[in-house]
């Protein structure tokens, strides 16, 4: 082999290797926000692209993205957690009630302790249209009922966009949907409706009271063999939250949902707020991903 051919071969070889290890550049997709009072971590950004969902009130939905601390220094792919109420997940300055979940701080500490990394995709709610977005059925007093449109948007538009632009593990076993209150209801609904997309469901403080139709839905869709489901409820949440969650657990087991894939955690003093969900987020992820 001539020197020129050897040189050409080596150049080609190192070019291929460098392409394999070079991290994907995501700066074009992300908008860096500046706020002196912000509590979000540096590895949380907002997508430049906003999504207007057809049939969902013509509201532009911002999407927040948390990337693991080592995302830009590796070519690894990561599991993805889809969440709702993005305003409340990372930043106290955008949180509705002055408290946030602290998702970024929790996952940054988890990475520091274990080396485990996740991508989190948080979709902002539509403000006063939140009830419509997070409820698959209507309520005689509160209305609602556009949750199916919202879930279809996550599955058919948002997830393909995220998978195209970020290094994700795309299979259901790596993909979770997590939310609280009505966000828990829509997570429960979306996970059971699309088990081939969401293999893990975190339904925290779930508003099962919103519609009795959730029971028939669970009977029809609850016989899932591969989904993992984490139900969290606090003893001080009021309404019928605790008994409703316990009844849903029994209904799912009766329907055929494997006990080994279902965990219900009851926290006696837990209340219906971000402080509670902040404290319980790590346990939720720990169970769903076998950490």
Secondary structure, 3 states (H helix, E strand, C coil): CCHHHHHHHHHHHHHHHHHHHCCCCCCCCEECCCCCCCCCCCCEEEECCCEECCCCCCCEECEEEECCCCHHHCCCCEEEEEECCHHHCCCCCCCCCCCCCCHHHHHHHHHHHHCCCEEEEEECCCHHHHHHHCCCCCECCCECCCHHHHHHHHHHHHHHHHHHHCCECCCHHHEEEEEECHHHHHHHHHHHHCCCCCCEEEEECCCHHHCCHHHHHHHHHCCCCCCEEEEEEECCCCCCHHHHHHHHHHHHHHHCCCHHHEEEEEECCCCCCHHHHHHHHHHHHHHHCCC
